[in-house]
Amino acid sequence: MSDRRNDDSAVADQIDVPGTLLLLTTHNGGGGSEDVILNPVPSSDPDQPLNWPTWRKSLNYGLLTSMTLAVFTALSIQPVFWNPMTQDLGITYQDLANAQAIQLVGLASSCVLFIPLTKKYGRRSTYVFSTALVAASSWWMAYMKTKVELYLTSLLYGLAASTTDTSIEMSINDLFFVHQRATANGIYAVAVMGGSFLTPMIAGVQAEAQGWRVSYMTLAGFMSAIHVIFIFFFEENKWIPTIEGTQASTYTTNGKIDLEAAPSATPSTWQRYRHAMRFLTQTDESLLKLAIAPVYTCFMPHVVFGWLQLASGVCWLVVLSSVLTIVFAAPPYNFNPAQVGYMYTGPTIGTILSFFYGGPLTDWAIVRLSRRSGGVFEAEMRLYPLILPAIVSTGGLIMFGATADRVRT
């Protein structure tokens, strides 16, 4: 009995560590069946996103995935068009590289802005605003004539696109349990890489046949449609818990129901729809505290490691997009926009493979690792599968650099 108490105490001490929780429970002692404990613990409210039926979660997350694909397309297709854009707009490759840098400045700065606003005022308003701004910027990009317009539209792209780097992760936490989040993040990663590699291939073929402006018109039309769909069909997934208490005895008078004191009737379908589509879901957190809170994660080694891995991947995306056009569109290859787009075939295939490795396989792995640690899940367990991608990515970077250098010589 004493040993059992010591074991329970050790588990309790572990769970006090940030990011650590009890994921598995065993029935009938150590040799019984196991159940996955739902974390976060869902309430009895059917409107809490964690309790939504599969179709409702799929619709909500499917819209987010579509938005991510389109937004990363907007961020990534321009380098494919650099060669014809220099001729059409009378600008240089350096101007286009500067535009990419301005886009990244907008992306980084607005991430800091949108995190506290999205947490305080809800996800829906952020997504509706973001899709509207990307759609407007895409239409402007399709008709721009000057270098100044290039810089302004690039800045707007960056400002609007930051929601795909910040808010969607919040929605994943709203919609999915801990043991499901790697799969959800895997789908998100496929959308990110699809917008970074697959759609630029398609855009390059279209630009070669119809011109780069038509590609931006296509993107603008798609983003406009997504914006309209978000207005009418995207439900707010920030959930505010309600305090449930016991009902007073005044609900009956002389054995009859007191209609004035009784709770209101079940909301109608229209009322539920209006509530789900509310533009703001405000809570009373301090914006300043919400803005400062992420700073504390700088002191968590497993978070810092995750940052470095993600930052390396994003850096690679930027370098790849810029280098492909500058190197392979120049002699001796002289690739046209379609051929530059085809260079994204390899990363596209890698993205598909990485979904299965970083998504379902990682969710499977954390359950197995938690079983080995007495049912306790630790946040750093998700880092173990990153060892292989770190090695493979390093080899890929070296191979690409050597190939690009050989082309230049």
C-alpha angles and dihedrals in degrees: 000000000000091000090051091053091049091050092050090048091051091051091049090052090051093050091055088069112098111259093018121115143155106265103168133043125193125216124215096011128298095325098052131100122288131231127195109237112226110241123217090037107240122228127227091258109113089204093062104109091232088062097047117121117255095259092054093049090045093053093048095045092039089060090050090050092050090050091049092051092050096044094050088047088057090050095047112036100071097079089058088062098044096107097054091037092059089055096042099044099031093236134130134243087252090059090052092048089051089052089054089051091050089050091054091049089055091046095051098042096047092051087067090048100047099047097071094035093052093047093049103038102029139257101270097066091050093051095045091050093045096050091047092052094047091048092050092046091050092053089048091048090053092058103031120130107179142055091244090058089049091055094045095049091047090053091049091049090054094046093050098041097058090087089072089058098046119014098047090061087056090052091050088056089048095051107034140051122238094261090053101046099088090058090048090048089048090057089048090051091051089054091049094049093040088058091044099047116007102047093044087060090054092043091052092055091047092047091051091052102035108011134267094271091062089055090056090047089054091050091047092052092049092048091048090054091049090051092054092047091051091053094055106026112025110099122210107254098191104106124204113202116232122219110239119204138169118279119247121250091242090087088093129047118191090340093310129107115259100220094193093055096039120100117264121271124264109288116258122246090258092051091050090049092050090049092050091048097047111139097221130035101185125190129181101254119133112254090213093054091046090052093049097043097082089058090071090063088067086079094056110091096204090052092048090051090051090050092052093049092048093044090052090053093049091047089053091052091054094045093047093050093050099040097047094064097038094048106031098037089057127075135320092030102031093190117194121222093271093052092047087053091053088062087075092066094094096051090047092056090045090052092056091051093046092055092065093042098045096034123039094010092054092048088051091048096053091054090052093045091048090053090055091053095051097271094306118132118209122196094232090062087083090060096063095076089053092073094080096047090049091056095042093046091051090054091048092051092051092049093049093047092050091048094048091048091051090053091054092052 
